[in-house]
Each structure stands twice: as structure tokens, then as C-alpha cells.
Amino acid sequence: KCSTVFPLLCILLLFLSVEAQTCSPSGKIKGKTPPPGQCNQENDPDCCKDGKWYTTYKCSPPVSSQTKATLTLNSFEPDGDGGAPSECDNQYHSDDDPVVALSTGWYNNGKRWVDECDSTMGCDSDHDYQPPCPNNIVDASKAVWKDLGVPESDWGGMDIYWSDTD
């Protein structure tokens, strides 16, 4: 119980409590080896391994003014490593267009007009035989990496901060 003697301490503890909230795993799926040639290696993704257990998430960390994430490289083209068409419009997109996919929790059932990097499923044809996406991913097309000014030699994975814009 917060005391009237230490109100600032109470506020600080409340803030730390909110900041400490995490997104817990929702389950696991068992991987299976993809059929020959079925896991596209275009942007050096992981392919599912037979018998390995992969963690799934229905949530992502809370969005704030500076949300920590990992920016990854993804192709949204028909033969790219992104798998099925974009979740938001059921279309494929050129890698020359700025397109991103967010982990399932951040995608929020399409409330953010981007694609979904599925954190709940994987290791099947729809997901290009790749494991479920971690819960803190911003998957970006080549155009996004170019627009950010990241040297091509550094493309692939990068710690970033992002936030919603109005």
C-alpha cells in the first residue's frame, strides 16, 4: 500500500511495475525438416529443424514512445523468403517498396496497416518453413533499409527503437 509519506517512491514503484511487465510465451511448436528446396534462404533465415521446439507468442512487448525491437531483412515478393502474401492486403509487394511486418502482438489483428511476422505459427508452407517470429520483430523490405541509410553490408539484423506515429 502506498504511503502519503513517500508518494514519489510509490509513483516510481508503479512505473517500474508497469515497465517490468513482459509478454510471456503462449506455447511451443515442434519443428519438422522442410521438403527439399522449400525453405527460401534469400535473406539468410533460419529453417525449421526436425524435432526442435520453437516458442510461440500471441503478444509483443508494450508499445511506448521508444519500443525496443530487432529490425530484420525480409522479402515480400512472390518468390521471396517472406512466405505467403501480406496479411494486411493479401498481396505480394516489391522489395523496392517500403514494407514492414510486425510481430503478431504489434500487428494487432491488422490495426497497424503493415504485414504480420507470425509469432504464433511456423514451420509450414505458409511461413516458408521458418520458425515462428520472435515477439519483438520489425521485418523490413530492402527499400526500408535503404531509406534508413543503413549500408548494405550491415543489412540483416539490427537493434532499433520504434514508436507509433499519429
C-alpha positions in Angstrom: 0.0 0.0 0.0 1.3 3.4 -0.9 2.0 5.8 1.9 1.3 9.5 1.9 4.8 10.0 3.4 6.6 8.6 0.3 4.3 9.5 -2.7 7.3 9.8 -5.1 8.5 6.3 -4.1 5.0 4.9 -4.7 4.9 6.5 -8.2 8.4 5.2 -9.0 7.4 1.6 -7.9 4.2 1.8 -10.0 6.3 2.9 -13.0 8.8 0.1 -12.5 6.0 -2.4 -12.1 4.5 -1.3 -15.5 7.9 -1.3 -17.2 8.6 -4.8 -15.9 5.5 -6.3 -17.4 6.6 -8.7 -20.1 5.0 -10.7 -22.8 5.1 -14.4 -21.8 5.3 -17.2 -24.3 2.0 -18.7 -25.3 3.2 -22.2 -26.3 5.6 -24.2 -28.4 5.5 -25.9 -31.8 7.6 -28.8 -32.9 9.7 -28.3 -36.0 10.0 -30.6 -38.9 12.5 -30.5 -41.7 11.2 -28.7 -44.8 10.7 -30.6 -48.0 13.8 -30.3 -50.3 14.2 -26.7 -51.6 11.2 -25.4 -49.7 12.9 -23.1 -47.2 13.9 -20.0 -49.1 17.4 -18.9 -48.0 17.3 -15.5 -49.7 17.9 -13.3 -46.6 19.7 -16.0 -44.5 16.6 -17.0 -42.5 16.5 -19.9 -40.1 14.8 -23.0 -41.5 12.9 -25.3 -39.1 14.7 -28.3 -37.8 13.1 -31.7 -37.2 12.2 -32.2 -33.5 13.3 -28.8 -32.3 10.8 -26.9 -30.2 10.0 -23.3 -31.1 8.5 -20.8 -28.7 5.3 -19.0 -29.9 3.8 -15.7 -28.7 0.3 -14.1 -29.0 1.7 -10.8 -27.6 4.5 -8.4 -28.0 6.2 -6.1 -25.5 4.1 -2.9 -24.8 4.5 -0.1 -27.3 5.9 3.1 -25.9 7.5 6.3 -27.2 10.6 4.2 -27.7 9.9 0.5 -28.1 12.9 -1.9 -28.4 12.8 -4.2 -31.4 15.0 -6.1 -33.8 14.9 -4.9 -37.4 15.3 -7.8 -39.9 15.5 -8.1 -43.6 12.6 -9.7 -45.4 11.4 -10.1 -49.0 7.7 -9.5 -49.6 7.9 -10.7 -53.3 6.2 -13.9 -54.6 9.3 -16.0 -54.6 10.9 -14.2 -51.6 11.6 -15.6 -48.1 8.5 -14.0 -46.6 6.3 -16.9 -47.5 2.6 -16.1 -48.1 1.2 -12.8 -49.4 1.0 -9.9 -46.9 -1.6 -10.4 -44.2 -3.0 -6.9 -44.4 -4.0 -6.9 -48.1 -3.3 -10.5 -49.3 -0.9 -9.1 -51.9 2.8 -9.5 -52.6 4.9 -6.4 -52.7 8.1 -5.4 -54.5 11.3 -5.2 -52.4 11.7 -1.7 -53.9 8.6 -0.6 -51.9 8.9 0.3 -48.2 7.0 -2.5 -46.5 7.3 -3.8 -42.9 5.9 -6.7 -41.0 5.4 -6.6 -37.2 5.4 -9.5 -34.7 1.9 -10.8 -34.1 1.2 -8.7 -30.9 2.3 -5.5 -32.5 0.4 -6.3 -35.7 -2.7 -6.3 -33.5 -5.0 -8.1 -35.9 -4.3 -5.6 -38.7 -4.9 -2.5 -36.6 -1.5 -1.3 -37.7 -1.5 -1.2 -41.5 1.5 -3.4 -42.1 2.2 -7.1 -42.6 2.4 -9.7 -39.8 5.5 -11.5 -38.9 3.7 -14.5 -37.4 4.7 -15.2 -33.8 2.1 -17.9 -33.3 2.8 -20.4 -36.1 5.6 -21.5 -38.4 7.4 -24.5 -39.9 4.9 -24.8 -42.7 4.5 -23.8 -46.3 2.6 -20.5 -45.4 5.6 -19.5 -43.3 8.2 -20.7 -45.8 9.2 -23.5 -43.3 10.7 -20.9 -41.0 10.2 -20.9 -37.2 7.7 -18.6 -35.6 8.8 -14.9 -35.5 10.1 -13.7 -32.1 7.7 -11.3 -30.4 9.9 -8.1 -31.0 10.5 -8.1 -34.7 10.1 -5.4 -37.4 10.7 -7.2 -40.6 11.6 -4.7 -43.4 12.0 -4.8 -47.1 15.2 -3.7 -48.8 13.6 -0.3 -49.6 13.2 0.4 -45.8 16.8 -0.5 -45.1 17.9 1.8 -48.0 15.6 4.6 -46.8 17.1 4.3 -43.3 20.6 4.8 -44.8 22.0 1.5 -43.5 25.0 0.3 -45.5 24.0 -2.8 -47.4 26.9 -4.7 -45.7 25.0 -4.2 -42.4 21.6 -5.4 -43.6 20.1 -8.4 -41.9 19.6 -7.7 -38.2 19.8 -4.5 -36.1 18.6 -3.4 -32.7 16.2 -0.5 -33.1 13.6 1.6 -31.3 10.3 2.4 -32.9 7.0 4.0 -31.9 3.5 4.6 -33.4 3.0 7.9 -35.2 -0.2 9.9 -35.4 
